Amino acid sequence: MPTKVPLLTAANFEVLAGSGITIAGAVKSSVIIGNIGTYPTPSITGLGNAILIGINHAADAVTAQAKLDLTAAYLNAAGQAVTQTVPTELGGTTLGAGVYNSAAGTFTITGTLTLDGKGDPNAVFIFQAASTLITASSSNVVFINGAQACNVVWQVGSSATLGTSSNLSGDILALTSITATTSAK
């Protein structure tokens, strides 16, 4: 069975990047509850488009340590043994604790993915996408029988894109980029 991925100081961030952060939209149209940071590139574009309820740690020592911890977490998630290869499309399925990948190296969610803790609040769910994670508009991840978002990791080898009004739970560790479109959570 999988073990929980330790995020260490990276857990203190809502958005943590390496080559800059871009916040699109109208002025104060997004809300970020938590710290943000980018290291080594300090660029944050569109910060005025968000209400930040946290600290901007752009290129400081706190972010530098968090990036080291994020890299370690990514490698931990990527290194855990796969318990099941599943189809690319996760919507409409119910999965128990485990480490999942797909033969295509990608994941999509259209509709609802249900994660079942089977009575164990410590059940761990790791999704290893060699390439991409894409959620469709209005897609959801829901939890039953004790499963918790704090025990879900999406390890993405390239980019994650969250569709309009989609609701994805867990920590996304993407090697290249994460794009959250309008009203994505």
C-alpha positions as CSV (number, residue, x, y, z in Angstrom):
1,M,0.0,0.0,0.0
2,P,1.1,3.6,-0.6
3,T,2.6,5.8,2.1
4,K,1.7,9.4,2.7
5,V,3.8,11.8,0.7
6,P,5.6,14.2,3.0
7,L,5.3,17.8,1.8
8,L,7.2,19.3,4.8
9,T,7.5,23.1,4.3
10,A,5.8,22.9,0.9
11,A,2.6,22.2,2.7
12,N,2.6,25.8,3.9
13,F,2.0,27.1,0.3
14,E,-1.2,27.3,-1.7
15,V,0.8,28.1,-4.9
16,L,4.5,27.2,-5.2
17,A,6.3,27.5,-8.5
18,G,9.8,27.6,-9.9
19,S,9.6,29.8,-13.0
20,G,7.0,32.4,-12.0
21,I,3.3,32.7,-11.2
22,T,0.7,34.2,-13.5
23,I,-2.8,35.2,-12.1
24,A,-5.2,36.0,-14.9
25,G,-8.6,37.7,-14.7
26,A,-10.0,40.9,-13.6
27,V,-8.7,42.9,-10.6
28,K,-9.4,41.0,-7.3
29,S,-11.3,38.3,-9.2
30,S,-9.4,35.4,-7.5
31,V,-8.9,34.6,-3.9
32,I,-5.8,32.8,-2.7
33,I,-6.0,31.6,0.9
34,G,-2.5,30.7,1.8
35,N,1.1,31.6,1.0
36,I,2.5,31.9,-2.5
37,G,6.0,31.8,-3.7
38,T,8.2,31.2,-6.7
39,Y,11.9,30.3,-6.7
40,P,14.4,30.8,-8.3
41,T,12.4,33.0,-10.7
42,P,10.7,35.7,-8.6
43,S,8.2,36.8,-11.3
44,I,4.6,37.1,-10.2
45,T,2.3,38.6,-12.9
46,G,-1.2,39.7,-12.1
47,L,-0.9,39.7,-8.4
48,G,-3.5,42.6,-8.3
49,N,-6.0,40.2,-9.9
50,A,-6.1,38.2,-6.6
51,I,-6.9,38.8,-3.0
52,L,-4.0,37.2,-1.2
53,I,-4.8,36.0,2.3
54,G,-1.3,34.8,3.1
55,I,2.3,35.8,2.5
56,N,4.0,36.4,-0.8
57,H,7.4,34.6,-0.4
58,A,8.7,35.4,-3.9
59,A,12.3,34.2,-4.2
60,D,13.0,34.3,-0.5
61,A,14.7,31.6,1.7
62,V,11.3,30.2,2.8
63,T,10.4,29.5,-0.8
64,A,13.8,28.1,-1.6
65,Q,13.4,25.5,1.2
66,A,9.8,24.8,0.2
67,K,11.0,24.1,-3.4
68,L,13.5,21.6,-2.1
69,D,10.8,19.9,-0.1
70,L,8.4,20.0,-3.1
71,T,11.1,18.3,-5.2
72,A,11.5,15.6,-2.6
73,A,7.7,15.1,-2.4
74,Y,7.5,14.8,-6.2
75,L,10.2,12.2,-6.3
76,N,8.6,10.3,-3.3
77,A,5.2,10.2,-5.1
78,A,6.9,9.2,-8.5
79,G,8.9,6.5,-6.8
80,Q,6.0,4.6,-5.0
81,A,5.2,1.3,-6.6
82,V,2.1,1.2,-8.8
83,T,-0.7,-0.9,-7.3
84,Q,-3.0,-0.7,-10.4
85,T,-2.9,0.6,-14.0
86,V,-6.3,2.2,-14.7
87,P,-7.9,3.7,-17.8
88,T,-7.0,7.3,-18.6
89,E,-10.6,8.5,-17.9
90,L,-11.2,8.5,-14.1
91,G,-14.6,10.0,-14.2
92,G,-17.4,7.6,-13.3
93,T,-15.1,5.4,-11.2
94,T,-14.7,4.6,-7.6
95,L,-11.2,3.8,-6.3
96,G,-9.8,2.6,-3.0
97,A,-6.4,3.5,-1.6
98,G,-3.5,2.8,-3.9
99,V,-1.0,4.1,-6.4
100,Y,-2.5,4.5,-9.8
101,N,-1.1,5.2,-13.3
102,S,-2.5,4.8,-16.8
103,A,-1.0,3.0,-19.8
104,A,-1.2,6.3,-21.8
105,G,0.6,8.2,-19.0
106,T,-2.3,10.7,-18.7
107,F,-5.4,11.2,-16.6
108,T,-8.7,12.9,-17.4
109,I,-11.7,13.4,-15.2
110,T,-15.1,13.9,-16.8
111,G,-17.9,13.7,-14.4
112,T,-17.1,12.4,-10.8
113,L,-14.2,10.4,-9.5
114,T,-15.1,8.9,-6.1
115,L,-12.3,8.0,-3.7
116,D,-13.3,5.4,-1.1
117,G,-11.3,5.3,2.2
118,K,-13.2,2.0,3.2
119,G,-13.3,3.3,6.8
120,D,-9.6,4.3,7.0
121,P,-9.1,8.1,7.4
122,N,-5.4,7.5,6.6
123,A,-6.1,5.9,3.2
124,V,-3.6,7.2,0.7
125,F,-4.3,7.9,-3.0
126,I,-1.4,8.6,-5.4
127,F,-2.0,9.3,-9.1
128,Q,1.2,9.1,-11.3
129,A,0.6,10.8,-14.6
130,A,3.8,10.6,-16.8
131,S,2.4,13.5,-18.9
132,T,-0.8,15.4,-18.2
133,L,-3.8,15.7,-15.9
134,I,-6.9,17.4,-17.4
135,T,-10.2,17.9,-15.7
136,A,-13.4,18.6,-17.7
137,S,-15.7,21.5,-16.9
138,S,-17.8,20.8,-13.8
139,S,-15.9,17.6,-13.0
140,N,-15.5,16.5,-9.3
141,V,-13.5,14.4,-6.9
142,V,-15.6,13.3,-4.0
143,F,-14.7,11.3,-0.8
144,I,-16.5,8.5,0.9
145,N,-16.0,6.2,3.9
146,G,-13.3,8.3,5.6
147,A,-11.1,9.3,2.5
148,Q,-9.6,12.7,2.9
149,A,-8.1,15.3,0.5
150,C,-5.0,15.6,2.6
151,N,-4.1,12.1,1.6
152,V,-4.3,12.6,-2.2
153,V,-1.4,13.4,-4.5
154,W,-1.5,14.0,-8.2
155,Q,2.1,13.6,-9.5
156,V,2.2,15.1,-13.0
157,G,5.2,14.7,-15.3
158,S,4.2,17.7,-17.4
159,S,1.1,19.9,-16.9
160,A,-2.2,19.9,-15.1
161,T,-5.2,21.8,-16.5
162,L,-8.3,22.2,-14.3
163,G,-11.4,22.9,-16.4
164,T,-14.0,25.6,-15.8
165,S,-15.9,25.0,-12.5
166,S,-14.1,21.7,-11.9
167,N,-13.4,20.6,-8.3
168,L,-10.1,18.7,-7.9
169,S,-9.0,17.7,-4.4
170,G,-5.5,16.8,-3.2
171,D,-2.1,18.2,-3.9
172,I,-1.0,18.7,-7.5
173,L,2.8,18.3,-7.9
174,A,3.3,19.2,-11.6
175,L,6.8,19.3,-13.2
176,T,5.9,22.0,-15.7
177,S,2.7,24.0,-15.0
178,I,-0.7,24.1,-13.4
179,T,-3.5,26.0,-15.1
180,A,-6.7,26.6,-13.2
181,T,-9.4,28.0,-15.5
182,T,-12.4,30.1,-14.4
183,S,-14.0,29.0,-11.1
184,A,-11.8,25.9,-10.9
185,K,-11.1,24.7,-7.3
